[in-house]
Amino acid sequence: RLYQIPFGMPNCEDESEARTLYLVGDFSAPAEFFVTLGVFSFLYSMAALVLYLRFHSLYTENTKLPFTDFCVTVCFAFFWLVAAAAWGKGLSDVKAATRPSALISAMGVCQADGVVCNAGTTPAMGLANISVLFGFLNFLLWAGNCWFVLRETPWLRPPPPRDSAAEQGAIDK
């Protein structure tokens, strides 16, 4: 929500008074989606961990749980790809909106003849870049996890041995 961030723009004609300039753009939706997905991924991971460790027999006996787990894991992998791409695009838009040359060109006082404006510092975006990288790494992690969850489904799990009573020698008449 860059439109909520004011900064003072000097007024060269009257030294005592400064005008307030607001940035343009609202890039909060991709960031909120990214963070929300991270929270839901954490909660699902903890629930799945409890299911795997505490109720493993229920997981192996019921065929619907592995299918559900596989479908949810595929959805999380897809959502991580979408969220990382959306946050990457949102971050590049934030960088474009806060670029010092873009801010200077938006200031009317800097467009006057004989006025030289220069930017103080460039915004630091290193940690934001790392968050996009971790989003794509989360996609790879969830996509790789799809293989391990798929192995637990009846599609790839070997069928249980068919021990009939005749094979065991226990034929009752």
Secondary structure, 3 states (H helix, E strand, C coil): CHHHCEEEEECCCCCCCEEEEECCCCCHHHHHHHHHHHHHHHHHHHHHHHHHHHCHHHHHHCCHHHHHHHHHHHHHHHHHHHHHHHHHHHHHHHHHHCCHHHHHHHCHHHHCCCCCCCCCCCCCCHHHHHHHHHHHHHHHHHHHHHHHHHCCCCCCCCCCCCCCHHHHCCCCC
